[in-house]
Amino acid sequence: METPNLEMETLKQLLKQQEKLASLGLLSAGIAHEIQNPLNFVINFSKMSYKLLKDLYEVLEENKDKIGEADREEIDDIVADLRENMNKIVEHGERAINTIQGILLISRGKEGELIPSDICAIVKEYVRLAYHAMRAKHKNFNISIHEDYQLNIPQLMIVPQDFSRAILNIMNNACYSVWEKSQIVNSESYSPTIEISVKYDGQSITVAIKDNGMGMSEEVKKHIYENFFTTKPIGEGTGLGMAITHDIIVNRLHGEIQIDSKVGEYACFTLIIPAKLK
């Protein structure tokens, strides 16, 4: 049992961490907004260049009898490479824009506002964000991610900033769990893995996130949704992530969270959320 003074000191440290996170959130929103404008220019000019390349190729087609066969083959190869490059610029630029929009949505979304949302796109984006955040913190971190997204799920009315927070919190825990296990087991016999699936049955969304990390004891499962409860060392967690996730899924989205886990083997969180069509 912690003494009152120690509990107070722990609470102060956690509150300081939350203040830092709040400031970081504001900073991230500002950075995201500033990055979005030049990214839009990159994407738009790539699309314009693609159209100009198409026009150029049409001119070349009209004058192909004036171009030698060897030169024509070289031109075809160059044009093909340029098309592929510009497609990649647009593809990755739009992916970056989607990430930025997600950050902005979290930072300034209206509390409780239902927005037509692509569930699979949100899950994919925040799975990647959690993975890269862990990579930034632990340079040797690497995992296998297996994803299974049901096709043709319609856009659903949810609170996207809430839903994305819940996914990020669970993914952060999953990443930490497999990383922690990788530090204590034989690296040749253990392959850190996280499995994600998203299903829709016409009435509810089911998102399952399973890792083959440290797992949880029955005692941990009893306390996992309590504020400031954490099994991580100081500096690795605030003890608020799962409390916030429970509040989002159960209280705000009127869903449920199911936990299946075995100590030392795996943990699986399944979110079941009633769905509303737009």
Backbone bond lengths (Angstrom), bond angles and torsions (degrees), N, CA, C in turn:
res aa  C-N    CA-C-N  psi(-1)  N-CA   C-N-CA  omega(-1)  CA-C   N-CA-C  phi
1 M - - - 1.467 - - 1.531 109.27 -
2 E 1.325 116.32 128.48 1.461 119.46 179.30 1.520 110.41 -75.23
3 T 1.333 116.05 144.85 1.450 120.26 175.68 1.522 109.20 -72.66
4 P 1.375 118.51 157.45 1.468 120.62 178.61 1.524 112.96 -54.95
5 N 1.353 116.90 -40.32 1.470 119.42 -179.55 1.525 111.38 -64.93
6 L 1.333 115.50 -40.97 1.458 119.44 179.81 1.526 110.62 -68.14
7 E 1.339 117.12 -38.95 1.462 120.92 177.34 1.524 110.64 -62.80
8 M 1.339 116.15 -40.41 1.464 120.65 179.86 1.526 110.01 -65.96
9 E 1.318 117.12 -41.90 1.463 120.40 179.61 1.534 110.84 -65.28
10 T 1.338 115.60 -40.22 1.467 119.76 177.48 1.521 110.69 -61.84
11 L 1.331 115.92 -43.65 1.464 121.27 179.33 1.524 111.00 -62.01
12 K 1.345 116.22 -42.06 1.471 120.01 178.88 1.523 111.01 -61.35
13 Q 1.331 116.81 -43.14 1.460 120.55 -179.56 1.532 111.22 -64.05
14 L 1.335 115.75 -40.36 1.466 119.75 179.58 1.524 111.32 -66.78
15 L 1.326 116.46 -39.36 1.463 120.05 178.47 1.522 111.18 -65.86
16 K 1.344 115.83 -37.80 1.473 119.38 176.34 1.524 110.56 -61.95
17 Q 1.329 115.31 -40.92 1.466 119.37 178.65 1.522 110.47 -63.21
18 Q 1.342 116.58 -40.22 1.461 120.18 -179.96 1.525 111.38 -66.08
19 E 1.340 116.55 -37.26 1.465 120.15 177.18 1.528 110.19 -63.18
20 K 1.337 115.80 -42.01 1.459 119.97 178.27 1.528 110.52 -62.99
21 L 1.344 116.54 -41.59 1.451 120.49 179.38 1.524 111.42 -64.37
22 A 1.348 116.42 -39.03 1.465 120.26 178.26 1.526 110.37 -63.53
23 S 1.330 116.82 -43.31 1.462 120.82 178.00 1.526 110.84 -64.63
24 L 1.329 115.63 -39.92 1.457 120.11 178.30 1.525 110.68 -63.60
25 G 1.335 116.21 -36.97 1.460 120.17 177.79 1.513 111.98 -61.82
26 L 1.332 116.51 -43.74 1.466 120.62 178.19 1.521 110.59 -64.90
27 L 1.336 116.00 -42.27 1.467 119.98 179.16 1.523 110.36 -63.68
28 S 1.327 116.85 -42.66 1.464 120.82 -179.74 1.523 111.10 -61.85
29 A 1.328 116.10 -40.75 1.464 119.79 179.17 1.523 110.77 -62.63
30 G 1.331 116.55 -41.48 1.465 120.47 178.64 1.513 111.99 -64.59
31 I 1.343 115.77 -45.00 1.468 120.24 179.11 1.525 110.12 -63.34
32 A 1.334 116.03 -43.73 1.468 120.21 -179.16 1.517 110.96 -59.44
33 H 1.323 116.51 -42.61 1.465 120.74 -179.77 1.524 110.93 -63.51
34 E 1.336 117.08 -40.94 1.459 120.80 -179.04 1.533 111.53 -69.70
35 I 1.318 117.30 -35.19 1.466 120.72 -179.55 1.520 111.32 -73.38
36 Q 1.315 116.46 -32.00 1.459 120.26 -174.59 1.524 112.55 -60.62
37 N 1.340 117.72 -39.01 1.469 120.31 -177.57 1.533 112.53 -63.31
38 P 1.345 119.64 -52.45 1.468 117.58 177.87 1.523 113.38 -63.88
39 L 1.342 117.33 -30.89 1.460 119.35 176.79 1.523 111.22 -63.94
40 N 1.331 115.71 -39.48 1.467 119.74 177.12 1.522 110.71 -60.63
41 F 1.352 116.85 -40.40 1.463 120.57 177.55 1.528 110.26 -62.47
42 V 1.335 116.69 -44.86 1.463 120.99 -179.92 1.529 110.31 -58.04
43 I 1.326 116.39 -47.55 1.467 120.98 -177.98 1.527 111.09 -65.69
44 N 1.327 116.65 -46.37 1.470 120.34 -177.62 1.521 111.90 -64.20
45 F 1.335 117.04 -43.23 1.461 119.38 -179.73 1.530 111.32 -70.77
46 S 1.323 117.60 -29.08 1.464 119.97 174.75 1.523 110.42 -65.82
47 K 1.326 116.13 -42.25 1.461 120.12 178.39 1.535 111.10 -65.25
48 M 1.339 115.88 -40.74 1.462 119.87 177.64 1.531 110.48 -63.69
49 S 1.345 116.38 -42.00 1.458 120.87 -179.82 1.528 110.56 -64.82
50 Y 1.324 116.22 -36.59 1.469 120.08 177.88 1.528 110.33 -62.20
51 K 1.347 115.56 -41.55 1.470 119.92 178.59 1.533 110.67 -66.00
52 L 1.341 117.33 -41.78 1.465 120.84 178.33 1.530 110.66 -63.56
53 L 1.327 116.06 -37.59 1.459 119.89 178.42 1.531 110.19 -64.25
54 K 1.330 115.70 -39.66 1.465 119.90 176.88 1.522 110.75 -62.26
55 D 1.346 116.93 -43.23 1.471 120.89 178.08 1.526 110.63 -62.57
56 L 1.344 116.29 -42.02 1.456 120.74 179.41 1.522 110.88 -61.76
57 Y 1.326 115.60 -42.38 1.469 119.48 -178.86 1.521 111.20 -64.92
58 E 1.332 116.16 -35.88 1.471 119.60 177.47 1.526 110.86 -64.45
59 V 1.351 117.12 -39.07 1.464 120.90 176.61 1.530 110.20 -63.61
60 L 1.330 116.09 -41.53 1.461 120.17 178.79 1.531 111.26 -63.98
61 E 1.323 116.55 -37.90 1.462 120.81 178.29 1.525 110.84 -62.19
62 E 1.338 115.20 -39.76 1.462 119.77 -179.55 1.527 111.60 -67.81
63 N 1.334 116.91 -22.61 1.466 120.84 -176.64 1.529 112.18 -117.86
64 K 1.331 116.57 24.60 1.458 119.43 -175.31 1.528 113.13 -64.47
65 D 1.355 116.63 -25.02 1.458 118.80 -179.84 1.533 111.84 -71.99
66 K 1.323 115.84 -13.55 1.467 120.52 179.44 1.535 112.56 -94.86
67 I 1.336 115.65 -2.41 1.465 120.28 -176.92 1.516 109.47 -113.17
68 G 1.321 115.50 133.90 1.460 119.70 179.30 1.520 112.01 -65.16
69 E 1.340 116.57 156.77 1.472 121.26 -175.62 1.526 111.74 -61.39
70 A 1.333 117.08 -42.20 1.469 120.47 -179.40 1.526 110.71 -64.26
71 D 1.337 115.59 -43.62 1.465 119.67 178.56 1.522 110.67 -64.82
72 R 1.330 115.90 -38.56 1.457 120.04 -179.00 1.537 110.84 -63.59
73 E 1.322 117.05 -41.40 1.462 120.28 178.76 1.534 111.18 -64.29
74 E 1.327 115.91 -39.92 1.464 120.09 179.00 1.530 110.53 -65.64
75 I 1.345 116.02 -41.69 1.475 120.10 178.18 1.522 110.75 -62.56
76 D 1.332 116.71 -42.66 1.468 120.38 179.03 1.526 111.18 -60.30
77 D 1.342 116.35 -41.83 1.474 120.46 179.38 1.529 111.07 -65.00
78 I 1.321 116.96 -42.73 1.468 121.13 -179.68 1.523 110.62 -64.76
79 V 1.336 116.12 -44.54 1.472 120.40 179.91 1.532 110.59 -62.21
80 A 1.333 116.15 -42.22 1.470 120.11 179.17 1.529 111.01 -61.92
81 D 1.342 116.73 -42.33 1.465 120.79 178.54 1.526 111.52 -64.36
82 L 1.332 115.93 -42.65 1.464 119.80 179.62 1.524 111.39 -63.63
83 R 1.322 117.26 -41.71 1.469 120.86 178.08 1.531 110.49 -60.25
84 E 1.336 115.46 -45.61 1.466 119.67 -179.40 1.529 110.85 -63.89
85 N 1.317 116.81 -42.56 1.465 120.77 -179.83 1.518 111.65 -61.93
86 M 1.347 116.02 -44.70 1.465 118.85 -178.25 1.528 111.83 -69.65
87 N 1.321 116.52 -34.20 1.461 119.26 174.71 1.529 111.02 -62.28
88 K 1.347 115.44 -39.58 1.468 119.48 179.04 1.529 111.14 -67.41
89 I 1.327 116.46 -39.16 1.469 120.11 178.34 1.524 110.01 -60.76
90 V 1.339 116.29 -46.71 1.463 120.32 179.85 1.530 110.57 -64.23
91 E 1.339 116.83 -45.09 1.467 121.03 -177.84 1.526 111.66 -59.40
92 H 1.335 116.62 -49.59 1.467 119.69 -176.53 1.524 111.42 -76.50
93 G 1.328 117.05 -29.86 1.463 119.75 174.75 1.511 111.19 -64.84
94 E 1.329 117.02 -43.13 1.470 120.25 179.34 1.527 111.19 -68.31
95 R 1.321 116.17 -33.38 1.469 118.95 175.77 1.531 109.92 -63.95
96 A 1.349 116.32 -42.18 1.465 120.06 177.70 1.525 110.87 -63.94
97 I 1.331 116.86 -40.18 1.467 120.99 177.97 1.524 110.39 -61.28
98 N 1.333 117.16 -42.60 1.465 120.66 179.11 1.525 111.34 -61.56
99 T 1.326 116.08 -39.72 1.466 119.99 177.63 1.522 110.44 -63.64
100 I 1.321 116.14 -45.68 1.467 121.05 -179.65 1.521 111.08 -62.57
101 Q 1.320 116.58 -42.73 1.463 119.71 179.37 1.523 110.96 -62.69
102 G 1.339 115.85 -34.93 1.458 119.03 176.09 1.513 112.19 -64.49
103 I 1.331 116.44 -41.09 1.468 120.79 177.73 1.522 110.58 -63.90
104 L 1.330 116.50 -44.53 1.462 120.48 179.78 1.524 110.89 -65.03
105 L 1.338 116.05 -37.57 1.456 120.13 -179.58 1.520 110.87 -62.87
106 I 1.334 115.97 -41.69 1.463 120.10 179.03 1.523 110.73 -65.52
107 S 1.333 116.48 -40.43 1.461 120.12 -173.39 1.524 113.41 -76.40
108 R 1.335 116.96 -26.90 1.464 116.70 -175.52 1.528 114.03 -131.16
109 G 1.358 116.28 7.51 1.458 118.25 179.53 1.520 111.40 -63.82
110 K 1.319 115.62 145.72 1.459 120.23 179.18 1.516 109.91 -72.98
111 E 1.307 115.60 138.50 1.454 121.45 -177.45 1.526 110.36 -60.51
112 G 1.320 115.75 122.44 1.456 120.08 174.46 1.510 115.47 76.82
113 E 1.334 119.19 8.21 1.465 121.16 -177.54 1.518 110.57 -79.40
114 L 1.335 116.46 122.11 1.450 121.77 178.34 1.526 109.18 -81.12
115 I 1.343 115.88 128.64 1.455 121.61 -177.66 1.527 108.38 -130.76
116 P 1.346 118.48 137.20 1.471 119.40 175.12 1.529 109.61 -58.09
117 S 1.318 117.21 123.48 1.461 120.47 -170.31 1.519 111.72 -136.57
118 D 1.332 114.83 144.78 1.459 122.58 174.46 1.528 107.09 -88.02
119 I 1.328 115.95 102.52 1.459 121.32 -174.15 1.527 112.00 -59.91
120 C 1.326 116.14 -46.31 1.465 119.86 -177.34 1.528 111.28 -63.34
121 A 1.338 116.54 -39.27 1.472 120.08 179.98 1.527 110.53 -63.37
122 I 1.341 117.28 -40.70 1.463 120.90 179.24 1.527 110.41 -64.02
123 V 1.323 116.29 -47.47 1.466 119.76 -178.91 1.530 110.34 -61.54
124 K 1.335 117.20 -46.80 1.467 120.95 179.19 1.523 111.14 -55.93
125 E 1.336 116.02 -46.40 1.462 119.79 -175.24 1.518 111.59 -64.96
126 Y 1.339 117.05 -41.69 1.463 119.26 -175.60 1.522 112.62 -82.19
127 V 1.317 117.26 -20.81 1.465 119.97 168.22 1.519 109.02 -63.90
128 R 1.331 116.83 -45.29 1.467 121.00 179.07 1.522 111.57 -65.12
129 L 1.351 116.37 -42.64 1.461 119.58 -179.21 1.524 111.70 -61.12
130 A 1.325 116.71 -42.96 1.464 120.35 179.35 1.529 110.77 -64.17
131 Y 1.326 115.95 -42.41 1.470 120.16 179.64 1.527 111.00 -61.94
132 H 1.331 117.23 -48.23 1.460 120.22 -177.05 1.533 111.48 -70.48
133 A 1.339 117.08 -30.72 1.466 119.79 175.69 1.525 110.30 -64.04
134 M 1.329 116.17 -40.32 1.468 120.20 178.74 1.524 110.49 -69.67
135 R 1.333 116.71 -37.01 1.468 120.85 177.35 1.528 111.04 -63.19
136 A 1.336 115.36 -36.77 1.461 119.41 179.73 1.525 111.25 -67.06
137 K 1.328 115.56 -31.15 1.463 120.48 -177.07 1.530 111.84 -85.55
138 H 1.331 115.67 -37.00 1.465 121.39 -178.66 1.523 107.86 -127.57
139 K 1.323 116.73 101.76 1.463 122.36 -170.86 1.521 112.77 -59.89
140 N 1.332 117.50 -29.11 1.464 119.68 -177.78 1.526 112.27 -90.15
141 F 1.320 117.83 7.39 1.464 121.22 -177.60 1.525 110.52 -73.38
142 N 1.327 115.94 128.46 1.459 120.16 175.60 1.523 108.66 -154.09
143 I 1.323 116.62 141.26 1.459 120.71 -177.41 1.522 109.56 -144.69
144 S 1.330 114.36 165.27 1.460 121.20 169.81 1.527 107.42 -97.50
145 I 1.321 116.12 130.04 1.463 120.71 177.79 1.524 108.38 -116.12
146 H 1.321 116.38 119.41 1.460 121.88 179.04 1.537 108.21 -107.95
147 E 1.321 116.34 120.94 1.462 121.08 -175.44 1.524 111.40 -117.40
148 D 1.317 115.86 138.51 1.468 121.95 179.06 1.533 107.79 -134.94
149 Y 1.334 115.47 102.98 1.462 120.53 -178.23 1.530 109.84 -111.73
150 Q 1.300 115.64 123.94 1.462 119.29 177.17 1.528 110.06 -62.47
151 L 1.307 116.75 137.48 1.457 121.50 -178.79 1.524 111.31 -77.97
152 N 1.325 115.41 152.64 1.469 123.57 171.57 1.527 114.23 61.01
153 I 1.331 116.40 33.33 1.466 118.63 171.88 1.527 107.47 -72.63
154 P 1.334 119.08 125.61 1.468 119.68 -179.18 1.528 110.85 -69.16
155 Q 1.326 116.04 159.82 1.465 118.86 173.84 1.525 108.52 -63.57
156 L 1.316 114.51 136.47 1.465 119.98 -176.22 1.519 110.08 -118.92
157 M 1.315 115.31 152.54 1.458 121.22 179.69 1.530 108.93 -84.15
158 I 1.309 115.88 105.63 1.465 121.00 176.20 1.525 108.05 -136.41
159 V 1.323 115.70 176.68 1.457 121.68 172.07 1.530 105.28 -96.70
160 P 1.337 118.74 95.72 1.470 120.39 -169.93 1.515 114.53 -60.54
161 Q 1.354 117.06 -36.53 1.466 117.57 -178.87 1.521 111.22 -67.91
162 D 1.329 117.65 -31.02 1.464 120.65 175.82 1.527 110.47 -71.63
163 F 1.318 115.13 -49.89 1.460 120.76 -177.46 1.530 111.41 -58.48
164 S 1.333 116.30 -43.03 1.469 119.94 -179.02 1.522 111.45 -66.90
165 R 1.341 117.61 -35.61 1.474 120.54 176.54 1.526 110.45 -61.00
166 A 1.330 115.29 -43.26 1.465 119.46 -178.76 1.525 110.68 -63.08
167 I 1.333 117.26 -45.30 1.465 121.01 178.90 1.526 109.98 -61.21
168 L 1.329 116.70 -45.05 1.464 120.61 -178.14 1.525 111.35 -62.71
169 N 1.330 117.63 -42.27 1.464 120.55 179.96 1.530 111.70 -61.48
170 I 1.332 116.39 -45.34 1.466 119.67 -178.75 1.526 110.70 -68.50
171 M 1.338 116.34 -41.21 1.466 119.79 178.49 1.530 111.41 -64.17
172 N 1.325 117.21 -39.37 1.469 120.25 177.74 1.528 110.22 -59.01
173 N 1.329 115.90 -43.78 1.463 119.89 179.50 1.529 111.41 -65.93
174 A 1.333 116.10 -40.55 1.464 120.19 179.86 1.531 110.71 -63.80
175 C 1.332 115.59 -43.86 1.474 119.74 178.88 1.526 110.92 -62.17
176 Y 1.331 115.87 -43.74 1.465 119.29 -179.37 1.527 110.49 -64.77
177 S 1.338 116.64 -38.81 1.463 120.46 -177.26 1.523 111.81 -64.91
178 V 1.338 117.26 -43.79 1.473 118.41 179.65 1.524 110.78 -72.37
179 W 1.321 116.86 -32.47 1.468 119.26 176.06 1.529 110.35 -65.06
180 E 1.332 116.37 -45.39 1.459 120.90 -179.36 1.526 110.67 -60.22
181 K 1.326 115.98 -42.22 1.460 119.50 -179.79 1.524 110.76 -66.71
182 S 1.338 116.39 -36.49 1.470 120.07 -179.06 1.530 111.91 -65.03
183 Q 1.346 116.75 -20.32 1.465 120.39 -179.80 1.526 113.01 -81.40
184 I 1.346 116.53 -14.46 1.466 118.62 -173.45 1.525 113.81 -121.75
185 V 1.354 117.33 -6.18 1.461 118.89 179.41 1.526 109.39 -115.05
186 N 1.313 115.33 168.25 1.459 121.81 179.19 1.520 109.94 -64.84
187 S 1.323 116.80 120.40 1.458 121.19 -175.84 1.525 112.53 -63.82
188 E 1.336 117.77 -25.59 1.458 120.84 -179.47 1.521 112.38 -76.51
189 S 1.329 116.84 -24.61 1.465 120.09 -176.79 1.527 112.81 -101.09
190 Y 1.336 117.23 -7.38 1.457 120.02 -175.93 1.522 111.09 -120.73
191 S 1.320 116.20 127.99 1.460 122.17 177.56 1.529 108.56 -117.38
192 P 1.347 118.70 101.26 1.473 121.06 -179.31 1.528 110.79 -57.77
193 T 1.319 115.70 126.67 1.467 120.16 -173.87 1.530 110.52 -140.88
194 I 1.326 115.62 139.13 1.464 121.53 172.33 1.520 107.94 -126.78
195 E 1.326 115.76 131.55 1.467 121.71 -179.94 1.528 109.01 -112.69
196 I 1.330 115.54 133.39 1.468 120.94 -179.16 1.513 108.89 -126.96
197 S 1.312 116.97 134.47 1.463 119.91 174.09 1.528 109.04 -137.54
198 V 1.346 114.98 146.12 1.461 121.53 176.60 1.525 107.67 -129.90
199 K 1.323 116.70 123.83 1.458 121.76 -179.53 1.535 109.79 -128.84
200 Y 1.322 114.64 154.67 1.474 120.74 178.43 1.523 107.83 -139.84
201 D 1.336 116.96 125.49 1.459 120.28 -176.98 1.522 113.34 -109.25
202 G 1.334 115.77 13.65 1.463 119.45 -179.13 1.515 113.18 95.81
203 Q 1.333 116.13 -18.53 1.460 120.43 179.79 1.515 113.06 -123.16
204 S 1.309 117.27 -30.05 1.456 120.17 -177.60 1.523 111.16 -147.31
205 I 1.333 114.55 157.36 1.452 122.68 174.17 1.521 107.05 -98.39
206 T 1.317 116.42 135.97 1.462 120.53 174.81 1.516 108.58 -121.77
207 V 1.322 115.84 118.05 1.458 121.61 177.74 1.522 107.72 -115.82
208 A 1.325 116.56 121.57 1.469 121.24 179.28 1.525 109.44 -115.60
209 I 1.330 116.26 130.58 1.467 122.51 177.14 1.529 107.30 -125.91
210 K 1.334 115.11 114.38 1.464 120.51 -175.52 1.528 109.77 -123.10
211 D 1.315 116.12 133.28 1.466 120.82 176.34 1.521 109.70 -123.16
212 N 1.312 116.10 156.40 1.471 120.56 177.61 1.524 110.34 -104.67
213 G 1.340 114.21 43.21 1.454 120.79 -177.74 1.514 114.04 -90.24
214 M 1.337 114.88 -136.25 1.462 121.06 -171.22 1.522 113.96 -75.67
215 G 1.328 117.11 -21.54 1.455 119.13 -176.29 1.520 112.19 71.41
216 M 1.335 116.27 178.94 1.470 120.83 -177.84 1.512 110.93 -135.63
217 S 1.312 115.40 143.59 1.462 121.13 175.02 1.527 109.53 -79.79
218 E 1.322 115.98 165.95 1.464 120.25 176.98 1.529 110.81 -61.72
219 E 1.336 116.51 -34.10 1.460 120.94 179.88 1.525 110.46 -66.07
220 V 1.337 117.37 -42.07 1.460 120.66 178.51 1.523 110.10 -64.32
221 K 1.337 116.93 -42.30 1.469 120.34 -179.78 1.530 111.89 -61.47
222 K 1.334 117.01 -31.53 1.471 120.68 178.88 1.522 112.01 -65.03
223 H 1.336 116.56 -32.51 1.465 120.64 -172.29 1.527 113.68 -108.95
224 I 1.316 117.64 1.11 1.457 120.68 -167.75 1.528 113.89 -61.88
225 Y 1.334 117.56 -26.28 1.466 119.80 -177.75 1.532 112.78 -96.39
226 E 1.322 116.52 6.87 1.463 119.86 179.46 1.526 110.45 -80.13
227 N 1.335 116.30 140.97 1.462 120.47 176.94 1.524 110.36 -59.79
228 F 1.321 116.47 135.15 1.461 125.30 175.60 1.526 114.02 70.59
229 F 1.332 117.44 10.08 1.466 119.11 175.02 1.526 108.79 -86.80
230 T 1.314 117.18 126.64 1.452 121.50 177.92 1.517 110.43 -151.15
231 T 1.318 115.89 148.30 1.460 121.09 174.43 1.525 110.59 -101.20
232 K 1.314 116.88 -0.48 1.464 121.55 -179.40 1.523 110.45 -84.81
233 P 1.317 117.67 155.04 1.472 120.28 176.29 1.521 110.92 -69.93
234 I 1.323 115.92 163.14 1.466 120.89 179.41 1.525 109.78 -58.26
235 G 1.328 114.54 133.53 1.460 120.21 -179.20 1.510 113.36 97.62
236 E 1.345 116.95 -15.55 1.463 120.08 -179.68 1.526 112.29 -99.80
237 G 1.332 117.60 -20.54 1.463 119.44 -178.54 1.512 111.34 -159.16
238 T 1.338 115.36 153.49 1.474 120.40 -179.73 1.519 112.46 -95.31
239 G 1.338 117.70 -15.98 1.455 119.55 -175.98 1.511 112.26 78.95
240 L 1.335 117.52 15.94 1.467 121.10 -178.70 1.528 113.14 -114.25
241 G 1.340 117.13 -16.44 1.455 120.80 -172.92 1.513 114.07 -56.78
242 M 1.323 117.52 -50.41 1.459 119.88 -176.67 1.524 112.23 -76.53
243 A 1.324 117.09 -27.98 1.465 119.37 173.77 1.529 109.95 -64.26
244 I 1.330 115.77 -42.57 1.466 120.88 177.96 1.528 110.06 -66.05
245 T 1.334 116.99 -42.10 1.463 121.19 179.43 1.515 111.36 -61.05
246 H 1.324 116.46 -43.54 1.470 120.52 178.46 1.530 110.85 -62.20
247 D 1.325 116.13 -42.29 1.464 120.21 179.20 1.533 110.48 -62.17
248 I 1.346 116.60 -42.06 1.469 120.96 -178.74 1.527 111.13 -66.26
249 I 1.325 116.82 -52.76 1.462 120.78 -172.89 1.527 112.14 -72.67
250 V 1.322 116.75 -45.42 1.465 120.34 -173.80 1.526 112.31 -85.56
251 N 1.343 116.69 -48.61 1.461 119.34 -173.92 1.530 113.49 -83.96
252 R 1.329 117.01 -41.19 1.463 119.17 -175.54 1.526 113.08 -89.48
253 L 1.336 116.41 -42.06 1.462 119.52 -177.08 1.528 112.48 -97.99
254 H 1.336 116.62 -0.30 1.474 122.90 175.50 1.532 112.31 57.89
255 G 1.331 115.07 38.63 1.454 120.14 178.52 1.510 111.44 -110.19
256 E 1.324 115.38 -158.88 1.466 119.86 178.16 1.530 109.35 -143.69
257 I 1.323 115.07 158.55 1.464 121.98 177.54 1.519 107.76 -121.68
258 Q 1.308 116.03 125.94 1.460 121.31 175.57 1.522 108.79 -109.44
259 I 1.330 115.80 137.23 1.469 120.81 -179.23 1.522 109.32 -120.48
260 D 1.318 115.55 129.26 1.458 122.18 173.54 1.527 106.82 -127.58
261 S 1.329 116.78 124.93 1.461 118.28 -175.70 1.517 111.13 -154.73
262 K 1.334 113.65 152.31 1.460 120.98 173.70 1.516 107.75 -135.79
263 V 1.313 116.00 126.84 1.465 121.02 -175.64 1.525 110.44 -55.70
264 G 1.322 114.22 129.55 1.450 120.41 176.68 1.517 115.03 81.01
265 E 1.345 117.23 -2.80 1.468 119.07 -175.31 1.530 114.13 -123.68
266 Y 1.318 117.97 -51.47 1.466 118.36 -175.81 1.530 110.61 -166.22
267 A 1.337 114.22 165.56 1.464 122.20 170.54 1.518 106.98 -145.68
268 C 1.329 115.85 136.03 1.465 120.63 179.53 1.520 109.58 -131.63
269 F 1.328 115.54 123.14 1.460 121.92 175.05 1.522 108.42 -106.29
270 T 1.319 116.22 125.68 1.457 121.37 178.83 1.524 109.02 -117.26
271 L 1.323 115.55 119.17 1.460 121.80 178.30 1.523 108.67 -99.04
272 I 1.309 116.31 126.92 1.469 120.97 178.39 1.528 107.16 -120.73
273 I 1.330 115.71 114.39 1.465 120.96 -172.07 1.514 110.29 -123.99
274 P 1.349 117.62 125.58 1.467 119.36 175.24 1.522 110.22 -58.73
275 A 1.328 116.90 134.28 1.462 120.94 -173.99 1.515 110.83 -105.59
276 K 1.326 113.67 141.12 1.455 121.67 173.24 1.516 108.50 -119.42
277 L 1.339 115.57 126.68 1.459 119.40 177.05 1.517 109.41 -74.91
278 K 1.325 115.51 151.11 1.479 119.35 179.89 1.515 109.82 -70.48
